[in-house]
Amino acid sequence: MNLGLENKRVLITAGAAGIGRAVAEHFAAEGAKVLVCDIDPEAVQSVQPSTGIVAVATDVSKSESVAKLFEEVDRRLGGMDILVNNAGTSGPSKPVEEVTDDEWRSTLGVNLDAAFYCSRSAIPLIKAAGGGSVVNVSSTAGFLPYSLRSPYCTAKYGVIGLTDVMAMELGQHNINVNAICPGAVDTPRLERVQLMAAQSRGVPIEQIRQAELKLFSMRRLVSVQEIASMILYLCSPHGRIVSGQSIAIDGQTISSEY
């Protein structure tokens, strides 16, 4: 299938590793012009020019950093057709009463504030291009409560709310806006989350891994390629009529509790 993404100008936040890197590579393979940002300087340096992907270091949880990022967007891409708000952080794994101010603010900052800051800057550019797409990466934690994950769940619920409002506002400008809600994705980040869960519950990590698989009817983790494929579809002409949706990519989560 020809996805019709050649020469589309794409910004992907947290795009130098994990899910974002897979999404960037898929867009580049379709002939899109891709700029990624990431807070990890080593991940940024790992993006080779030969991939056709431009990488810059940015902390998108800070509005002033996003303003500088969009100066790079203008210089490197000359506009924008597609924004993928992928930046996220797991936050703490602890009861509500033990969450600190810094943990709360930093988790919402990366997961929710960043999506707002980048969207606010991107929307005028996408309008100027005659339309395009925004994909916000939420989570199954955006519609299911997960114990010990209050900052993360709150942020991901917020991402879905932001998506719904943006879709309503921007449809008339030929811009579709959707949220994707991954379940357990096979990445190093999942390993860290599982380790935190094991430590907070005082059990071996393997017990957490096995219990987590039983939460999904398909009994397996999601691959980064599956996430990337859905995002590209939503941004292609084939998926442009899809808007205001929160799409779970999780092998059907049947419970949120281990």
N, C-alpha and C positions, 0 to 999 in steps of 0.2 A: 504494500500500500504506500503510495506517495503521500506523505503527510503535508506537503506544501509549506514547509518551514524554511526553505532556502532564503538566505539573506535577511531573515527576521532578526531583529536586534533584541537580545535577551539578557536580562540581569537576574542572577541567581545568588541569593544571600547564603552564606555558609556553604559555598559551592566548591570548596577546594578539597573536601573529603566526604566520605560517607554517602548519604543519600544525595546531597547536593552535587557531589562530584559525578555520580552516575548520571544525574539529570543533565549536567553540563556536557558530558561526553556524548549523550544521546542527541542533544540538540546540535552539537558540533557535527556529528555524523550525518545529520540531515541538512547540513549546509548553512545553519544559522550562525550569526555573529554573536559570540557569547562572551560576556564579562561576568566573572564571579568575584565575590568578596568573601573574606574569611578573617576571623580574629586571630587565627593561629598562623604566625609567620612561617613556620616550617611547612605547613600545608600549602600556603600560598607559593612558596618556593618550589614545591614539588610539582606544580603545574607547568609543564614544559611548553614553550612557544609552538613546538611542532604539533601540539594537539589542536591548535587554532583557538584556544581558550585564553583570554586575558585574565589574570588574577591580580587583585590588589588587596592589601591588608586594611580592614575596616572593622570598627566596633559599631554595629548597627543599632545597638541599644541606646546610643547617644545621638541626639538630633544633630549636633554640630558635625559629627563624623559622617552622618548620612548626607548632609549638605555637601561635604567634600567629596563623598563618593559620587554624587550626581554631577559634580564637575568632571570627574573621570568618565562617567557615562557619556556626557556631552562630547568630551574630547575623543574618546575611543570609539563610541558607537554613533554619535551624531543624532541621537534620538532613541526611542524605545518602542517596541511592539509588545513585549512580553515581560512580565515581572513574576518571579517565583520567590515568595517569601518563605524561605526554608530555615532560617536561623532559629535555633532552639537550644535549650539547655534543660537537663533533667531536674535540676533543683534538688532539695533535700528529700530524704526518706525518713520522716519522723512525725510524731503526732502534732496536731495543730498547735497545742500549747507550748511546744518546744521549738517552733520555727522562729528564727530571729528576724528582725527588721531587714537586715541585709539580705538574707536568704529569700525573703518574700519579694523584696524590690528587684533583686537581680534576676530572679526567675521570671517575673512578669515583664521586666525590662527586655530581656532577650526574646522571649516567646511572643509577647503581645505588643509592647511599645515599638519594637523594631518593625513589625509588620505595618503598624500605623505610619511610622516615620517614612518608610520606603514607599508605601502606597501614596502618601500625600505628595511626595516628590515625583512619583512616576506617572500619576494620573494625567497631569497636563501634557506630558510627553506622548502618552498613548493616545490621548484625544487628538493631539496634533498629527499623529500618524494615521488618523482616520479610523482608529479602533484597534483592538487587540485583546489581550488576555491577562488576567491576574490569577495566580494560583497561590493560595495560602496553605501552608502545611500545618494542620492541626494534629489531631491524634484521636484514637478511640477514647482517650482520657478527656476528650472534649465533649463527650455525651454520656460517659459512664464514670461513676465515682470510684476512684482507687484509694484505698486506705493508705495513710501516711504520705500522700502526694498532694496536699492541699494547694501549694503554690502552682504546681505544674497543671493540675486539673483546672484550676481557676483561670490560668492563662489560656489554656487550650479551649475552654468553653468560650472565652472572650474572643479568640480568633474566629470561631464560628459565627459569633454575633457580628463581628466586624465584616466578615464575608457577606452575610445576609444583607447588611445595610449597603455595602459597596455595590453588590449586584443590583439592588433596587435602584440606586442612584445612576449607575453607569450603563445599564442596558440600552438606554436611548442614545448613547454615544458609541454603540457598536463594540462595547467592551463586555466580555463575559468574565464573571468572577466566581470562583469555586474554591472550596476547601477540600483537601484530601485528608483522610484520617487514618494514618497507618496504625496497624497493631504492633506486634513485636517484630521489628525489622532486624535482620541478621547483620548487625554492625558492632564495632567495639563499644559504642555507646550503650547498647543493650547489655553487654557484659558488665559494664560499670553499674548500671541500674540494678541488675540482678545481684551483684555483689553488695550494693547498699541494702537491698531488701533482705539478703541473707544475714547481714550483720545486724540489722535492726530487729530481726526476728530470732537471732541466735541459732540459726540452722545452717547446714552446709549449702553452698551455692548450687550444687547438683540437685538438691531437693527443690530449690526455687525453679531451676530450669525445667524439671520434669513436671512440676505443678503448673507452670505457666503454659506449657504445651497443651495441657488439658483444658485450658480456657478457650481454645479455638476448635471449632468442629472439624477443621481440616488437619489439625494436629501437626502443623509445621509453622516455621517462621516465614515471614515475608522477605523476599529478596529486594535489593535496591533496584534491580532491573524492572521489577514489577511496578514499583513506585514511579520510576522514570517513564515507563510506557504509558501509564495513566495520565501523567502530567502532559506529555507530548500530545496525546490524543485530545485533551481538553483545550490545548492551545492551537491545534490544527484546524483547518476548515471543517473537518469531519465532526469536531466536537464543539464548534462555536455556538450552537444553539443551546448547549447545556450551560446553565448559569444559576447561581444561587443555591447550589447543591453542596452538601457535605457528604463526601463519598468515602465509605469505609473500605480500606484495603487491608484486610485482617484475617482472612480465612474464617470469617464469621465468629466474632467473639461471643461466647455464650455465658460468660461470667466475668466479673472484674475482680473477683476475690480468689486468692490461692486456696 
